[in-house]
Amino acid sequence: MGRRRAFIGSFTAAGGPGVLVAAVDDDTGALTALGAADDVPDPSYLALAGDGHTLYAVSETAEGAVAAYRVGGDTPELAGPPVPVGGDGPTHLGLFAGHVLTANYGSGSVTAVPVRADGALGGSVSDVRGHTGSGPHPTRQRGPHAHQVQSDPSGRWAVAVDLGTDSVHVCALRDGRLVPHRESALRPGSGPRHLAFHPGGSYAYVVNELAPTVTVCRWDAGEGLLTPLRETAVLEGAPDGDAYPSGIAVSSDGRFVWIAVRGQDVVSVLAVDGGGAVLRLVGTVPCGGHWPRALAASGGYLYVANERSGDVTWFALDPDTGVPRRAGAAEVTAVSCVIFG
């Protein structure tokens, strides 16, 4: 494909372009739009196949679907019809054991969809596994709300974060069926949203949406066991108004963690100590827009998807402190995520 590219998801219902492909300038971090496809409604989260040729997108609607795109050119092209996921409001997806898994927020479930040898999706789901339980928040935790699903670094386990049940579910996949293995409880009312692994593979960091904190967990891939160790604040002092942490990124060398905080419209910078076991808040910087929904680190830059201001802002990263410095922005209406290939 000859150049590095970014893939950007957005909410078409709010005027977003759908799935957008952008060229990346490795020297400046700048993004230049190349082409977009809006044939799937609200493709809010994306995942790229390992070979870089197929992109997968959730359709975050009440009906819920997942789609595959060919991305060899500048404009994404559907690789077959979208597949209904049998769940409401899928917010995230990941590749695992020859399947695409979706986290269905509205229905509190995880769906498995087979992937064919050419990267296209199988015609129907192989399994839908519903979570059970609730949490103490009177409106946000009346039932399960699966918010994220991904493979662990070993590739042996699927890990699903559920905001409604204050827990992280660990599953295996056998013959296309999701097999529950363990469920790790986090602090009641914390509202876990997203999880990211330390590159060493022995620790994971869970962003909590209902409390502006991140939970450091030990990860044992052999046992498929996630053990919460400690919670760390992502803001200095009590937040002035609403604070809803969202996206998380970990530096490739494992020295820094960045967390987007909506409401406060900042990116929190945390240093990693103890080989990954301890996070220490360094400070915060403005996110460059309004309502930072997701972020990604790539090529020495941090990219923030600011949903309500409709832009992707990029920041040069200080290699010694991890502190981001604003370097530019590209307009993307109702942007929801950005990933790189």
MARTOR-336914 format. One record per residue (C-alpha): x, y, z. Coordinates in steps of 0.25 Angstrom, whole numbers, padded with zeros to 4 digits, always signed. Layout:
<rs>
XYZ;...
</rs>
This chain:
<rs>
+0000+0000+0000;+0012+0009+0000;+0009+0018+0012;+0004+0019+0026;-0011+0022+0027;-0021+0025+0038;-0035+0019+0039;-0045+0028+0045;-0059+0024+0050;-0071+0034+0052;-0086+0035+0055;-0093+0037+0041;-0106+0040+0049;-0099+0053+0054;-0093+0057+0040;-0080+0049+0041;-0074+0043+0028;-0075+0029+0032;-0062+0021+0031;-0051+0031+0026;-0037+0027+0021;-0026+0038+0023;-0011+0038+0019;-0001+0040+0031;+0011+0050+0030;+0021+0043+0038;+0030+0055+0040;+0018+0064+0045;+0008+0055+0049;-0002+0062+0040;-0015+0054+0035;-0020+0057+0020;-0033+0051+0017;-0033+0042+0005;-0047+0036+0004;-0059+0031+0012;-0071+0021+0011;-0084+0024+0018;-0091+0012+0014;-0092+0006+0028;-0099+0015+0039;-0091+0020+0051;-0078+0012+0049;-0073+0016+0063;-0061+0007+0065;-0052+0000+0055;-0042-0011+0055;-0031-0015+0045;-0027-0029+0040;-0013-0033+0043;-0010-0032+0028;-0015-0018+0027;-0024-0021+0015;-0038-0023+0022;-0044-0013+0032;-0056-0017+0041;-0066-0007+0047;-0077-0008+0057;-0091-0001+0053;-0095+0005+0066;-0110+0005+0064;-0121-0002+0071;-0121-0013+0061;-0106-0015+0062;-0097-0020+0051;-0082-0022+0047;-0077-0019+0034;-0064-0023+0026;-0057-0013+0017;-0046-0015+0007;-0036-0004+0009;-0025-0006-0002;-0029+0007-0008;-0032+0021-0003;-0047+0019-0002;-0052+0007+0007;-0061-0003-0001;-0071-0013+0006;-0066-0027+0005;-0080-0033+0006;-0093-0029+0013;-0092-0025+0028;-0095-0036+0038;-0106-0034+0049;-0099-0037+0062;-0112-0040+0070;-0109-0029+0080;-0113-0015+0082;-0103-0003+0081;-0089-0010+0078;-0078+0000+0083;-0066-0008+0081;-0060-0020+0073;-0047-0028+0073;-0041-0040+0065;-0040-0053+0072;-0037-0067+0068;-0042-0065+0054;-0054-0057+0058;-0059-0043+0060;-0064-0041+0074;-0074-0029+0077;-0077-0023+0090;-0092-0019+0090;-0094-0008+0100;-0109-0007+0099;-0112-0022+0101;-0100-0025+0110;-0095-0036+0101;-0083-0041+0093;-0084-0046+0079;-0075-0055+0071;-0075-0054+0055;-0066-0064+0047;-0056-0058+0038;-0054-0065+0024;-0040-0068+0019;-0041-0055+0010;-0044-0046+0021;-0059-0045+0018;-0069-0048+0029;-0077-0061+0030;-0092-0059+0027;-0097-0060+0041;-0092-0060+0056;-0087-0073+0062;-0090-0069+0076;-0096-0058+0085;-0093-0058+0100;-0101-0049+0109;-0095-0044+0122;-0103-0043+0135;-0103-0034+0147;-0104-0019+0150;-0097-0009+0159;-0100+0002+0169;-0102+0014+0159;-0117+0017+0158;-0117+0019+0143;-0104+0014+0137;-0104+0001+0143;-0118-0005+0143;-0112-0017+0135;-0100-0021+0128;-0094-0012+0117;-0082-0019+0110;-0073-0007+0105;-0061-0013+0100;-0055-0027+0095;-0042-0031+0091;-0031-0042+0090;-0021-0043+0102;-0006-0042+0097;-0005-0057+0097;-0016-0059+0088;-0022-0070+0097;-0034-0061+0103;-0044-0051+0099;-0046-0040+0110;-0059-0032+0111;-0061-0020+0119;-0075-0018+0125;-0079-0004+0130;-0092-0009+0136;-0087-0020+0144;-0074-0014+0149;-0066-0026+0144;-0057-0032+0133;-0061-0045+0126;-0051-0055+0121;-0055-0065+0111;-0049-0075+0102;-0055-0078+0088;-0057-0093+0084;-0064-0097+0071;-0069-0083+0069;-0075-0083+0083;-0072-0073+0094;-0068-0081+0107;-0068-0073+0120;-0055-0075+0128;-0055-0064+0139;-0061-0051+0143;-0053-0041+0151;-0060-0031+0160;-0056-0017+0160;-0060-0007+0171;-0075-0005+0171;-0080+0007+0164;-0066+0010+0156;-0073+0007+0143;-0061+0000+0135;-0061+0005+0120;-0048+0001+0113;-0036-0008+0116;-0022-0007+0110;-0010-0017+0113;+0004-0013+0117;+0014-0017+0105;+0020-0027+0116;+0008-0035+0116;+0007-0036+0131;-0002-0024+0134;-0015-0018+0129;-0021-0004+0132;-0036-0002+0132;-0042+0012+0130;-0054+0015+0139;-0064+0024+0133;-0073+0026+0145;-0061+0030+0154;-0049+0037+0148;-0039+0026+0151;-0031+0015+0145;-0030+0001+0151;-0017-0006+0150;-0019-0021+0149;-0009-0033+0149;-0011-0042+0137;-0008-0056+0137;-0009-0062+0123;-0007-0076+0127;-0018-0076+0136;-0027-0066+0129;-0028-0058+0142;-0029-0043+0143;-0026-0038+0158;-0029-0023+0161;-0018-0017+0170;-0020-0002+0171;-0028+0010+0166;-0021+0022+0162;-0028+0036+0160;-0027+0042+0146;-0029+0056+0150;-0023+0065+0161;-0033+0067+0172;-0048+0066+0171;-0053+0069+0157;-0059+0082+0154;-0072+0077+0148;-0074+0065+0140;-0063+0055+0137;-0064+0043+0129;-0052+0036+0125;-0052+0029+0111;-0041+0024+0103;-0027+0019+0107;-0014+0017+0100;-0001+0011+0105;+0013+0015+0099;+0020+0004+0091;+0032+0004+0102;+0022+0003+0113;+0027+0016+0120;+0014+0024+0119;-0001+0023+0119;-0011+0034+0113;-0025+0034+0117;-0036+0044+0110;-0046+0050+0120;-0059+0055+0114;-0066+0067+0121;-0052+0072+0126;-0047+0071+0112;-0033+0067+0116;-0023+0056+0113;-0017+0051+0126;-0003+0047+0126;+0002+0035+0135;+0016+0030+0137;+0018+0015+0138;+0026+0010+0150;+0029-0004+0156;+0030-0011+0142;+0016-0008+0140;+0010-0010+0153;+0008+0005+0157;+0003+0017+0150;+0006+0031+0155;-0002+0043+0150;+0008+0053+0144;-0003+0064+0139;-0013+0067+0129;-0013+0075+0116;-0025+0081+0108;-0030+0071+0098;-0031+0081+0087;-0046+0080+0085;-0058+0076+0092;-0063+0062+0097;-0050+0053+0094;-0056+0039+0092;-0044+0032+0088;-0029+0033+0086;-0018+0025+0079;-0002+0026+0080;+0005+0025+0067;+0019+0029+0061;+0023+0038+0073;+0009+0045+0073;-0004+0044+0081;-0017+0045+0073;-0030+0050+0080;-0044+0047+0074;-0052+0059+0079;-0066+0055+0076;-0074+0068+0079;-0064+0078+0073;-0063+0069+0061;-0048+0068+0060;-0036+0059+0061;-0025+0066+0068;-0011+0061+0069;+0000+0064+0079;+0015+0062+0078;+0020+0053+0090;+0032+0057+0099;+0040+0044+0099;+0045+0047+0113;+0032+0052+0120;+0021+0046+0112;+0014+0060+0112;+0007+0063+0099;+0009+0076+0091;-0002+0080+0081;+0003+0080+0067;-0010+0081+0058;-0024+0076+0055;-0033+0071+0044;-0048+0073+0043;-0056+0060+0044;-0070+0062+0048;-0076+0054+0060;-0062+0046+0060;-0062+0034+0069;-0049+0026+0068;-0036+0026+0060;-0027+0014+0058;-0014+0012+0049;-0009+0003+0039;
</rs>
